[in-house]
Amino acid sequence: MYPELDSANAFEFYRTFFDWYCKWANPHYLEVGCGEGGLTGRLAPYCKSATGIDITPYQTWNEYQARTGCRLIVINSNEYFKSLDPETKYDLIFIDGDHMSDQVAIDF
């Protein structure tokens, strides 16, 4: 009844959902493990704010930041969350850091 949800289909599913949600809710968005910055940059025009963090800086970040106004920061999630002002709020957080369940639980 339902198609097999392989990794490519799963990726496209959540990108489509995030597009819809951000256009509808205009959230403050955080992506933990933003990689090259493509998803954060893609969603930024529909968000009040869009921030991506990753431990590796990518050359594509400059282009996404200049074009979309997103913030891309080189930092690990433990340090980032410790550094946040307690008043900082996000409406949507995508946790995709090191893909390890222990770290996802900590980030959550």
NUNU-797544 format. One record per atom (N, C-alpha, C): atom name; residue in three letters; x, y, z. Coordinates in Angstrom, 2 decimals, always signed. Example, Ala and Ser with C-alpha at 12.3 -4.5 7.8 and 13.67 -1.06 7.14 Angstrom:
NUNU-797544
@gudren:N, pakol:Ala, px:+13.19, py:-5.69, pz:+7.80 $
@gudren:CA, pakol:Ala, px:+12.30, py:-4.50, pz:+7.80 $
@gudren:C, pakol:Ala, px:+13.20, py:-3.30, pz:+7.80 $
@gudren:N, pakol:Ser, px:+12.85, py:-2.25, pz:+7.08 $
@gudren:CA, pakol:Ser, px:+13.67, py:-1.06, pz:+7.14 $
@gudren:C, pakol:Ser, px:+12.90, py:+0.03, pz:+7.87 $
//
This chain:
NUNU-797544
@gudren:N, pakol:Met, px:+0.82, py:-1.19, pz:+0.00 $
@gudren:CA, pakol:Met, px:+0.00, py:+0.00, pz:+0.00 $
@gudren:C, pakol:Met, px:+0.86, py:+1.27, pz:+0.00 $
@gudren:N, pakol:Tyr, px:+1.90, py:+1.29, pz:+0.83 $
@gudren:CA, pakol:Tyr, px:+2.78, py:+2.44, pz:+0.89 $
@gudren:C, pakol:Tyr, px:+4.12, py:+2.09, pz:+0.24 $
@gudren:N, pakol:Pro, px:+4.72, py:+3.06, pz:-0.45 $
@gudren:CA, pakol:Pro, px:+6.03, py:+2.76, pz:-1.05 $
@gudren:C, pakol:Pro, px:+7.09, py:+2.59, pz:+0.03 $
@gudren:N, pakol:Glu, px:+8.11, py:+1.84, pz:-0.30 $
@gudren:CA, pakol:Glu, px:+9.23, py:+1.65, pz:+0.62 $
@gudren:C, pakol:Glu, px:+9.87, py:+3.01, pz:+0.88 $
@gudren:N, pakol:Leu, px:+10.11, py:+3.32, pz:+2.14 $
@gudren:CA, pakol:Leu, px:+10.68, py:+4.61, pz:+2.49 $
@gudren:C, pakol:Leu, px:+12.19, py:+4.45, pz:+2.66 $
@gudren:N, pakol:Asp, px:+12.90, py:+4.47, pz:+1.53 $
@gudren:CA, pakol:Asp, px:+14.35, py:+4.39, pz:+1.59 $
@gudren:C, pakol:Asp, px:+14.90, py:+5.77, pz:+1.97 $
@gudren:N, pakol:Ser, px:+16.20, py:+5.88, pz:+2.11 $
@gudren:CA, pakol:Ser, px:+16.79, py:+7.13, pz:+2.60 $
@gudren:C, pakol:Ser, px:+16.54, py:+8.30, pz:+1.66 $
@gudren:N, pakol:Ala, px:+16.55, py:+8.08, pz:+0.36 $
@gudren:CA, pakol:Ala, px:+16.29, py:+9.17, pz:-0.58 $
@gudren:C, pakol:Ala, px:+14.85, py:+9.67, pz:-0.46 $
@gudren:N, pakol:Asn, px:+13.89, py:+8.74, pz:-0.37 $
@gudren:CA, pakol:Asn, px:+12.49, py:+9.14, pz:-0.20 $
@gudren:C, pakol:Asn, px:+12.25, py:+9.79, pz:+1.14 $
@gudren:N, pakol:Ala, px:+12.89, py:+9.29, pz:+2.18 $
@gudren:CA, pakol:Ala, px:+12.74, py:+9.89, pz:+3.51 $
@gudren:C, pakol:Ala, px:+13.26, py:+11.31, pz:+3.50 $
@gudren:N, pakol:Phe, px:+14.42, py:+11.54, pz:+2.88 $
@gudren:CA, pakol:Phe, px:+14.99, py:+12.88, pz:+2.80 $
@gudren:C, pakol:Phe, px:+14.05, py:+13.82, pz:+2.08 $
@gudren:N, pakol:Glu, px:+13.50, py:+13.39, pz:+0.97 $
@gudren:CA, pakol:Glu, px:+12.58, py:+14.25, pz:+0.22 $
@gudren:C, pakol:Glu, px:+11.30, py:+14.50, pz:+1.00 $
@gudren:N, pakol:Phe, px:+10.83, py:+13.50, pz:+1.76 $
@gudren:CA, pakol:Phe, px:+9.63, py:+13.67, pz:+2.57 $
@gudren:C, pakol:Phe, px:+9.83, py:+14.76, pz:+3.62 $
@gudren:N, pakol:Tyr, px:+10.93, py:+14.71, pz:+4.38 $
@gudren:CA, pakol:Tyr, px:+11.07, py:+15.72, pz:+5.42 $
@gudren:C, pakol:Tyr, px:+11.39, py:+17.09, pz:+4.84 $
@gudren:N, pakol:Arg, px:+12.10, py:+17.16, pz:+3.71 $
@gudren:CA, pakol:Arg, px:+12.32, py:+18.47, pz:+3.07 $
@gudren:C, pakol:Arg, px:+10.98, py:+19.08, pz:+2.65 $
@gudren:N, pakol:Thr, px:+10.11, py:+18.28, pz:+2.08 $
@gudren:CA, pakol:Thr, px:+8.79, py:+18.77, pz:+1.66 $
@gudren:C, pakol:Thr, px:+7.97, py:+19.21, pz:+2.86 $
@gudren:N, pakol:Phe, px:+8.01, py:+18.42, pz:+3.94 $
@gudren:CA, pakol:Phe, px:+7.29, py:+18.81, pz:+5.15 $
@gudren:C, pakol:Phe, px:+7.84, py:+20.10, pz:+5.73 $
@gudren:N, pakol:Phe, px:+9.16, py:+20.23, pz:+5.82 $
@gudren:CA, pakol:Phe, px:+9.75, py:+21.45, pz:+6.38 $
@gudren:C, pakol:Phe, px:+9.41, py:+22.67, pz:+5.52 $
@gudren:N, pakol:Asp, px:+9.43, py:+22.52, pz:+4.19 $
@gudren:CA, pakol:Asp, px:+9.03, py:+23.62, pz:+3.31 $
@gudren:C, pakol:Asp, px:+7.61, py:+24.07, pz:+3.66 $
@gudren:N, pakol:Trp, px:+6.70, py:+23.12, pz:+3.71 $
@gudren:CA, pakol:Trp, px:+5.30, py:+23.44, pz:+4.01 $
@gudren:C, pakol:Trp, px:+5.18, py:+24.10, pz:+5.39 $
@gudren:N, pakol:Tyr, px:+5.79, py:+23.49, pz:+6.39 $
@gudren:CA, pakol:Tyr, px:+5.66, py:+24.00, pz:+7.75 $
@gudren:C, pakol:Tyr, px:+6.22, py:+25.42, pz:+7.86 $
@gudren:N, pakol:Cys, px:+7.38, py:+25.67, pz:+7.29 $
@gudren:CA, pakol:Cys, px:+7.99, py:+26.99, pz:+7.40 $
@gudren:C, pakol:Cys, px:+7.19, py:+28.05, pz:+6.66 $
@gudren:N, pakol:Lys, px:+6.62, py:+27.70, pz:+5.52 $
@gudren:CA, pakol:Lys, px:+5.77, py:+28.65, pz:+4.79 $
@gudren:C, pakol:Lys, px:+4.50, py:+28.94, pz:+5.58 $
@gudren:N, pakol:Trp, px:+4.01, py:+27.96, pz:+6.29 $
@gudren:CA, pakol:Trp, px:+2.78, py:+28.12, pz:+7.07 $
@gudren:C, pakol:Trp, px:+3.03, py:+28.83, pz:+8.40 $
@gudren:N, pakol:Ala, px:+4.07, py:+28.44, pz:+9.13 $
@gudren:CA, pakol:Ala, px:+4.25, py:+28.91, pz:+10.51 $
@gudren:C, pakol:Ala, px:+5.26, py:+30.03, pz:+10.69 $
@gudren:N, pakol:Asn, px:+6.13, py:+30.28, pz:+9.69 $
@gudren:CA, pakol:Asn, px:+7.16, py:+31.30, pz:+9.80 $
@gudren:C, pakol:Asn, px:+7.93, py:+31.18, pz:+11.12 $
@gudren:N, pakol:Pro, px:+8.56, py:+30.03, pz:+11.36 $
@gudren:CA, pakol:Pro, px:+9.16, py:+29.75, pz:+12.66 $
@gudren:C, pakol:Pro, px:+10.56, py:+30.33, pz:+12.83 $
@gudren:N, pakol:His, px:+11.03, py:+30.29, pz:+14.06 $
@gudren:CA, pakol:His, px:+12.46, py:+30.40, pz:+14.36 $
@gudren:C, pakol:His, px:+12.98, py:+28.98, pz:+14.23 $
@gudren:N, pakol:Tyr, px:+13.91, py:+28.77, pz:+13.29 $
@gudren:CA, pakol:Tyr, px:+14.36, py:+27.42, pz:+12.91 $
@gudren:C, pakol:Tyr, px:+15.81, py:+27.21, pz:+13.29 $
@gudren:N, pakol:Leu, px:+16.12, py:+26.03, pz:+13.84 $
@gudren:CA, pakol:Leu, px:+17.48, py:+25.62, pz:+14.14 $
@gudren:C, pakol:Leu, px:+17.72, py:+24.25, pz:+13.53 $
@gudren:N, pakol:Glu, px:+18.85, py:+24.12, pz:+12.84 $
@gudren:CA, pakol:Glu, px:+19.25, py:+22.82, pz:+12.32 $
@gudren:C, pakol:Glu, px:+20.57, py:+22.43, pz:+12.96 $
@gudren:N, pakol:Val, px:+20.55, py:+21.32, pz:+13.69 $
@gudren:CA, pakol:Val, px:+21.74, py:+20.78, pz:+14.33 $
@gudren:C, pakol:Val, px:+22.36, py:+19.78, pz:+13.36 $
@gudren:N, pakol:Gly, px:+23.54, py:+20.11, pz:+12.85 $
@gudren:CA, pakol:Gly, px:+24.17, py:+19.28, pz:+11.83 $
@gudren:C, pakol:Gly, px:+23.72, py:+19.70, pz:+10.45 $
@gudren:N, pakol:Cys, px:+23.98, py:+20.95, pz:+10.09 $
@gudren:CA, pakol:Cys, px:+23.45, py:+21.50, pz:+8.84 $
@gudren:C, pakol:Cys, px:+24.29, py:+21.17, pz:+7.62 $
@gudren:N, pakol:Gly, px:+25.42, py:+20.51, pz:+7.81 $
@gudren:CA, pakol:Gly, px:+26.25, py:+20.14, pz:+6.66 $
@gudren:C, pakol:Gly, px:+26.59, py:+21.34, pz:+5.79 $
@gudren:N, pakol:Glu, px:+26.34, py:+21.22, pz:+4.51 $
@gudren:CA, pakol:Glu, px:+26.69, py:+22.29, pz:+3.58 $
@gudren:C, pakol:Glu, px:+25.76, py:+23.50, pz:+3.67 $
@gudren:N, pakol:Gly, px:+24.68, py:+23.40, pz:+4.44 $
@gudren:CA, pakol:Gly, px:+23.79, py:+24.53, pz:+4.66 $
@gudren:C, pakol:Gly, px:+22.61, py:+24.63, pz:+3.73 $
@gudren:N, pakol:Gly, px:+22.44, py:+23.64, pz:+2.86 $
@gudren:CA, pakol:Gly, px:+21.39, py:+23.70, pz:+1.86 $
@gudren:C, pakol:Gly, px:+19.98, py:+23.76, pz:+2.41 $
@gudren:N, pakol:Leu, px:+19.67, py:+22.93, pz:+3.40 $
@gudren:CA, pakol:Leu, px:+18.31, py:+22.94, pz:+3.94 $
@gudren:C, pakol:Leu, px:+18.06, py:+24.22, pz:+4.74 $
@gudren:N, pakol:Thr, px:+19.00, py:+24.63, pz:+5.55 $
@gudren:CA, pakol:Thr, px:+18.84, py:+25.87, pz:+6.31 $
@gudren:C, pakol:Thr, px:+18.67, py:+27.04, pz:+5.35 $
@gudren:N, pakol:Gly, px:+19.49, py:+27.09, pz:+4.32 $
@gudren:CA, pakol:Gly, px:+19.36, py:+28.15, pz:+3.32 $
@gudren:C, pakol:Gly, px:+18.05, py:+28.09, pz:+2.57 $
@gudren:N, pakol:Arg, px:+17.60, py:+26.91, pz:+2.25 $
@gudren:CA, pakol:Arg, px:+16.33, py:+26.72, pz:+1.53 $
@gudren:C, pakol:Arg, px:+15.14, py:+27.21, pz:+2.35 $
@gudren:N, pakol:Leu, px:+15.19, py:+26.98, pz:+3.67 $
@gudren:CA, pakol:Leu, px:+14.07, py:+27.34, pz:+4.53 $
@gudren:C, pakol:Leu, px:+14.12, py:+28.79, pz:+5.01 $
@gudren:N, pakol:Ala, px:+15.29, py:+29.39, pz:+5.02 $
@gudren:CA, pakol:Ala, px:+15.48, py:+30.73, pz:+5.59 $
@gudren:C, pakol:Ala, px:+14.48, py:+31.78, pz:+5.10 $
@gudren:N, pakol:Pro, px:+14.17, py:+31.85, pz:+3.80 $
@gudren:CA, pakol:Pro, px:+13.24, py:+32.88, pz:+3.35 $
@gudren:C, pakol:Pro, px:+11.84, py:+32.76, pz:+3.97 $
@gudren:N, pakol:Tyr, px:+11.51, py:+31.61, pz:+4.51 $
@gudren:CA, pakol:Tyr, px:+10.18, py:+31.37, pz:+5.08 $
@gudren:C, pakol:Tyr, px:+10.20, py:+31.37, pz:+6.61 $
@gudren:N, pakol:Cys, px:+11.33, py:+31.73, pz:+7.20 $
@gudren:CA, pakol:Cys, px:+11.48, py:+31.68, pz:+8.65 $
@gudren:C, pakol:Cys, px:+11.74, py:+33.06, pz:+9.23 $
@gudren:N, pakol:Lys, px:+11.29, py:+33.27, pz:+10.46 $
@gudren:CA, pakol:Lys, px:+11.65, py:+34.50, pz:+11.18 $
@gudren:C, pakol:Lys, px:+13.16, py:+34.54, pz:+11.35 $
@gudren:N, pakol:Ser, px:+13.74, py:+33.40, pz:+11.65 $
@gudren:CA, pakol:Ser, px:+15.19, py:+33.25, pz:+11.73 $
@gudren:C, pakol:Ser, px:+15.52, py:+31.81, pz:+11.38 $
@gudren:N, pakol:Ala, px:+16.68, py:+31.61, pz:+10.77 $
@gudren:CA, pakol:Ala, px:+17.14, py:+30.27, pz:+10.42 $
@gudren:C, pakol:Ala, px:+18.62, py:+30.17, pz:+10.77 $
@gudren:N, pakol:Thr, px:+18.92, py:+29.24, pz:+11.66 $
@gudren:CA, pakol:Thr, px:+20.28, py:+29.04, pz:+12.13 $
@gudren:C, pakol:Thr, px:+20.67, py:+27.59, pz:+11.91 $
@gudren:N, pakol:Gly, px:+21.85, py:+27.38, pz:+11.38 $
@gudren:CA, pakol:Gly, px:+22.39, py:+26.04, pz:+11.23 $
@gudren:C, pakol:Gly, px:+23.72, py:+25.95, pz:+11.95 $
@gudren:N, pakol:Ile, px:+23.94, py:+24.85, pz:+12.63 $
@gudren:CA, pakol:Ile, px:+25.23, py:+24.64, pz:+13.29 $
@gudren:C, pakol:Ile, px:+25.84, py:+23.34, pz:+12.79 $
@gudren:N, pakol:Asp, px:+27.15, py:+23.32, pz:+12.72 $
@gudren:CA, pakol:Asp, px:+27.87, py:+22.13, pz:+12.30 $
@gudren:C, pakol:Asp, px:+29.31, py:+22.26, pz:+12.78 $
@gudren:N, pakol:Ile, px:+29.98, py:+21.14, pz:+12.97 $
@gudren:CA, pakol:Ile, px:+31.36, py:+21.20, pz:+13.43 $
@gudren:C, pakol:Ile, px:+32.33, py:+21.42, pz:+12.28 $
@gudren:N, pakol:Thr, px:+31.87, py:+21.33, pz:+11.04 $
@gudren:CA, pakol:Thr, px:+32.71, py:+21.52, pz:+9.88 $
@gudren:C, pakol:Thr, px:+32.21, py:+22.71, pz:+9.07 $
@gudren:N, pakol:Pro, px:+33.05, py:+23.70, pz:+8.83 $
@gudren:CA, pakol:Pro, px:+32.62, py:+24.81, pz:+7.95 $
@gudren:C, pakol:Pro, px:+32.69, py:+24.37, pz:+6.49 $
@gudren:N, pakol:Tyr, px:+31.76, py:+24.83, pz:+5.70 $
@gudren:CA, pakol:Tyr, px:+31.72, py:+24.50, pz:+4.27 $
@gudren:C, pakol:Tyr, px:+31.80, py:+25.79, pz:+3.46 $
@gudren:N, pakol:Gln, px:+32.42, py:+25.72, pz:+2.29 $
@gudren:CA, pakol:Gln, px:+32.53, py:+26.89, pz:+1.43 $
@gudren:C, pakol:Gln, px:+31.16, py:+27.40, pz:+0.99 $
@gudren:N, pakol:Thr, px:+30.18, py:+26.52, pz:+0.90 $
@gudren:CA, pakol:Thr, px:+28.85, py:+26.93, pz:+0.45 $
@gudren:C, pakol:Thr, px:+28.15, py:+27.84, pz:+1.46 $
@gudren:N, pakol:Trp, px:+28.62, py:+27.87, pz:+2.69 $
@gudren:CA, pakol:Trp, px:+27.95, py:+28.68, pz:+3.71 $
@gudren:C, pakol:Trp, px:+27.90, py:+30.15, pz:+3.35 $
@gudren:N, pakol:Asn, px:+28.99, py:+30.68, pz:+2.83 $
@gudren:CA, pakol:Asn, px:+29.02, py:+32.11, pz:+2.49 $
@gudren:C, pakol:Asn, px:+27.91, py:+32.45, pz:+1.51 $
@gudren:N, pakol:Glu, px:+27.72, py:+31.60, pz:+0.52 $
@gudren:CA, pakol:Glu, px:+26.69, py:+31.84, pz:-0.49 $
@gudren:C, pakol:Glu, px:+25.30, py:+31.79, pz:+0.12 $
@gudren:N, pakol:Tyr, px:+25.02, py:+30.78, pz:+0.93 $
@gudren:CA, pakol:Tyr, px:+23.70, py:+30.67, pz:+1.55 $
@gudren:C, pakol:Tyr, px:+23.43, py:+31.83, pz:+2.50 $
@gudren:N, pakol:Gln, px:+24.42, py:+32.21, pz:+3.28 $
@gudren:CA, pakol:Gln, px:+24.22, py:+33.31, pz:+4.22 $
@gudren:C, pakol:Gln, px:+23.97, py:+34.63, pz:+3.48 $
@gudren:N, pakol:Ala, px:+24.74, py:+34.88, pz:+2.42 $
@gudren:CA, pakol:Ala, px:+24.58, py:+36.11, pz:+1.66 $
@gudren:C, pakol:Ala, px:+23.24, py:+36.15, pz:+0.93 $
@gudren:N, pakol:Arg, px:+22.83, py:+35.02, pz:+0.38 $
@gudren:CA, pakol:Arg, px:+21.61, py:+34.98, pz:-0.43 $
@gudren:C, pakol:Arg, px:+20.33, py:+34.92, pz:+0.40 $
@gudren:N, pakol:Thr, px:+20.38, py:+34.23, pz:+1.54 $
@gudren:CA, pakol:Thr, px:+19.14, py:+33.97, pz:+2.27 $
@gudren:C, pakol:Thr, px:+19.06, py:+34.62, pz:+3.64 $
@gudren:N, pakol:Gly, px:+20.19, py:+35.07, pz:+4.18 $
@gudren:CA, pakol:Gly, px:+20.18, py:+35.68, pz:+5.50 $
@gudren:C, pakol:Gly, px:+20.22, py:+34.69, pz:+6.65 $
@gudren:N, pakol:Cys, px:+20.40, py:+33.41, pz:+6.35 $
@gudren:CA, pakol:Cys, px:+20.51, py:+32.44, pz:+7.44 $
@gudren:C, pakol:Cys, px:+21.85, py:+32.62, pz:+8.15 $
@gudren:N, pakol:Arg, px:+21.92, py:+32.08, pz:+9.37 $
@gudren:CA, pakol:Arg, px:+23.18, py:+32.08, pz:+10.12 $
@gudren:C, pakol:Arg, px:+23.70, py:+30.66, pz:+10.16 $
@gudren:N, pakol:Leu, px:+24.95, py:+30.49, pz:+9.79 $
@gudren:CA, pakol:Leu, px:+25.58, py:+29.18, pz:+9.83 $
@gudren:C, pakol:Leu, px:+26.82, py:+29.31, pz:+10.72 $
@gudren:N, pakol:Ile, px:+26.88, py:+28.48, pz:+11.76 $
@gudren:CA, pakol:Ile, px:+27.88, py:+28.63, pz:+12.81 $
@gudren:C, pakol:Ile, px:+28.68, py:+27.34, pz:+12.96 $
@gudren:N, pakol:Val, px:+30.00, py:+27.48, pz:+13.06 $
@gudren:CA, pakol:Val, px:+30.88, py:+26.33, pz:+13.31 $
@gudren:C, pakol:Val, px:+30.95, py:+26.13, pz:+14.82 $
@gudren:N, pakol:Ile, px:+30.27, py:+25.10, pz:+15.30 $
@gudren:CA, pakol:Ile, px:+30.23, py:+24.80, pz:+16.73 $
@gudren:C, pakol:Ile, px:+29.59, py:+23.42, pz:+16.90 $
@gudren:N, pakol:Asn, px:+29.95, py:+22.72, pz:+17.96 $
@gudren:CA, pakol:Asn, px:+29.24, py:+21.46, pz:+18.21 $
@gudren:C, pakol:Asn, px:+27.98, py:+21.77, pz:+19.03 $
@gudren:N, pakol:Ser, px:+27.05, py:+20.87, pz:+19.00 $
@gudren:CA, pakol:Ser, px:+25.74, py:+21.15, pz:+19.61 $
@gudren:C, pakol:Ser, px:+25.83, py:+21.32, pz:+21.12 $
@gudren:N, pakol:Asn, px:+26.69, py:+20.58, pz:+21.78 $
@gudren:CA, pakol:Asn, px:+26.83, py:+20.74, pz:+23.23 $
@gudren:C, pakol:Asn, px:+27.25, py:+22.17, pz:+23.58 $
@gudren:N, pakol:Glu, px:+28.26, py:+22.67, pz:+22.87 $
@gudren:CA, pakol:Glu, px:+28.72, py:+24.04, pz:+23.11 $
@gudren:C, pakol:Glu, px:+27.65, py:+25.06, pz:+22.74 $
@gudren:N, pakol:Tyr, px:+26.96, py:+24.82, pz:+21.62 $
@gudren:CA, pakol:Tyr, px:+25.94, py:+25.77, pz:+21.18 $
@gudren:C, pakol:Tyr, px:+24.83, py:+25.90, pz:+22.22 $
@gudren:N, pakol:Phe, px:+24.31, py:+24.78, pz:+22.69 $
@gudren:CA, pakol:Phe, px:+23.21, py:+24.85, pz:+23.65 $
@gudren:C, pakol:Phe, px:+23.66, py:+25.45, pz:+24.97 $
@gudren:N, pakol:Lys, px:+24.90, py:+25.20, pz:+25.38 $
@gudren:CA, pakol:Lys, px:+25.42, py:+25.83, pz:+26.61 $
@gudren:C, pakol:Lys, px:+25.54, py:+27.34, pz:+26.45 $
@gudren:N, pakol:Ser, px:+25.83, py:+27.81, pz:+25.24 $
@gudren:CA, pakol:Ser, px:+26.05, py:+29.24, pz:+25.00 $
@gudren:C, pakol:Ser, px:+24.77, py:+30.04, pz:+24.81 $
@gudren:N, pakol:Leu, px:+23.64, py:+29.37, pz:+24.66 $
@gudren:CA, pakol:Leu, px:+22.39, py:+30.08, pz:+24.37 $
@gudren:C, pakol:Leu, px:+21.89, py:+30.87, pz:+25.56 $
@gudren:N, pakol:Asp, px:+21.36, py:+32.03, pz:+25.27 $
@gudren:CA, pakol:Asp, px:+20.64, py:+32.80, pz:+26.27 $
@gudren:C, pakol:Asp, px:+19.40, py:+31.99, pz:+26.65 $
@gudren:N, pakol:Pro, px:+19.08, py:+31.90, pz:+27.94 $
@gudren:CA, pakol:Pro, px:+17.91, py:+31.11, pz:+28.35 $
@gudren:C, pakol:Pro, px:+16.59, py:+31.58, pz:+27.72 $
@gudren:N, pakol:Glu, px:+16.57, py:+32.81, pz:+27.23 $
@gudren:CA, pakol:Glu, px:+15.36, py:+33.33, pz:+26.60 $
@gudren:C, pakol:Glu, px:+15.23, py:+32.93, pz:+25.12 $
@gudren:N, pakol:Thr, px:+16.26, py:+32.34, pz:+24.55 $
@gudren:CA, pakol:Thr, px:+16.22, py:+31.93, pz:+23.15 $
@gudren:C, pakol:Thr, px:+15.21, py:+30.82, pz:+22.96 $
@gudren:N, pakol:Lys, px:+14.35, py:+31.00, pz:+21.99 $
@gudren:CA, pakol:Lys, px:+13.31, py:+30.00, pz:+21.69 $
@gudren:C, pakol:Lys, px:+13.36, py:+29.65, pz:+20.21 $
@gudren:N, pakol:Tyr, px:+13.16, py:+28.38, pz:+19.92 $
@gudren:CA, pakol:Tyr, px:+13.02, py:+27.90, pz:+18.55 $
@gudren:C, pakol:Tyr, px:+11.67, py:+27.21, pz:+18.43 $
@gudren:N, pakol:Asp, px:+11.03, py:+27.41, pz:+17.29 $
@gudren:CA, pakol:Asp, px:+9.74, py:+26.76, pz:+17.02 $
@gudren:C, pakol:Asp, px:+9.93, py:+25.41, pz:+16.35 $
@gudren:N, pakol:Leu, px:+11.02, py:+25.26, pz:+15.62 $
@gudren:CA, pakol:Leu, px:+11.29, py:+24.03, pz:+14.89 $
@gudren:C, pakol:Leu, px:+12.79, py:+23.75, pz:+14.96 $
@gudren:N, pakol:Ile, px:+13.15, py:+22.59, pz:+15.46 $
@gudren:CA, pakol:Ile, px:+14.55, py:+22.17, pz:+15.53 $
@gudren:C, pakol:Ile, px:+14.68, py:+20.83, pz:+14.82 $
@gudren:N, pakol:Phe, px:+15.59, py:+20.79, pz:+13.86 $
@gudren:CA, pakol:Phe, px:+15.88, py:+19.55, pz:+13.16 $
@gudren:C, pakol:Phe, px:+17.22, py:+19.05, pz:+13.69 $
@gudren:N, pakol:Ile, px:+17.20, py:+17.92, pz:+14.38 $
@gudren:CA, pakol:Ile, px:+18.40, py:+17.35, pz:+14.98 $
@gudren:C, pakol:Ile, px:+18.95, py:+16.28, pz:+14.05 $
@gudren:N, pakol:Asp, px:+20.11, py:+16.59, pz:+13.46 $
@gudren:CA, pakol:Asp, px:+20.73, py:+15.69, pz:+12.49 $
@gudren:C, pakol:Asp, px:+22.24, py:+15.78, pz:+12.61 $
@gudren:N, pakol:Gly, px:+22.75, py:+15.91, pz:+13.84 $
@gudren:CA, pakol:Gly, px:+24.17, py:+16.11, pz:+14.06 $
@gudren:C, pakol:Gly, px:+25.04, py:+14.96, pz:+13.63 $
@gudren:N, pakol:Asp, px:+25.51, py:+14.19, pz:+14.58 $
@gudren:CA, pakol:Asp, px:+26.46, py:+13.12, pz:+14.23 $
@gudren:C, pakol:Asp, px:+25.78, py:+11.78, pz:+13.96 $
@gudren:N, pakol:His, px:+24.46, py:+11.76, pz:+13.89 $
@gudren:CA, pakol:His, px:+23.68, py:+10.56, pz:+13.54 $
@gudren:C, pakol:His, px:+23.81, py:+9.44, pz:+14.57 $
@gudren:N, pakol:Met, px:+24.19, py:+9.78, pz:+15.78 $
@gudren:CA, pakol:Met, px:+24.32, py:+8.79, pz:+16.85 $
@gudren:C, pakol:Met, px:+23.17, py:+9.00, pz:+17.84 $
@gudren:N, pakol:Ser, px:+22.49, py:+7.93, pz:+18.21 $
@gudren:CA, pakol:Ser, px:+21.31, py:+8.06, pz:+19.06 $
@gudren:C, pakol:Ser, px:+21.62, py:+8.70, pz:+20.40 $
@gudren:N, pakol:Asp, px:+22.78, py:+8.44, pz:+20.97 $
@gudren:CA, pakol:Asp, px:+23.13, py:+9.06, pz:+22.26 $
@gudren:C, pakol:Asp, px:+23.19, py:+10.58, pz:+22.13 $
@gudren:N, pakol:Gln, px:+23.81, py:+11.08, pz:+21.06 $
@gudren:CA, pakol:Gln, px:+23.93, py:+12.53, pz:+20.88 $
@gudren:C, pakol:Gln, px:+22.58, py:+13.15, pz:+20.53 $
@gudren:N, pakol:Val, px:+21.76, py:+12.45, pz:+19.77 $
@gudren:CA, pakol:Val, px:+20.42, py:+12.96, pz:+19.47 $
@gudren:C, pakol:Val, px:+19.64, py:+13.13, pz:+20.78 $
@gudren:N, pakol:Ala, px:+19.75, py:+12.19, pz:+21.68 $
@gudren:CA, pakol:Ala, px:+19.05, py:+12.28, pz:+22.98 $
@gudren:C, pakol:Ala, px:+19.57, py:+13.48, pz:+23.77 $
@gudren:N, pakol:Ile, px:+20.87, py:+13.72, pz:+23.75 $
@gudren:CA, pakol:Ile, px:+21.43, py:+14.88, pz:+24.45 $
@gudren:C, pakol:Ile, px:+20.92, py:+16.17, pz:+23.82 $
@gudren:N, pakol:Asp, px:+20.94, py:+16.25, pz:+22.49 $
@gudren:CA, pakol:Asp, px:+20.49, py:+17.44, pz:+21.80 $
@gudren:C, pakol:Asp, px:+19.00, py:+17.70, pz:+22.07 $
@gudren:N, pakol:Phe, px:+18.23, py:+16.62, pz:+22.12 $
@gudren:CA, pakol:Phe, px:+16.80, py:+16.78, pz:+22.38 $
@gudren:C, pakol:Phe, px:+16.58, py:+17.32, pz:+23.78 $
//
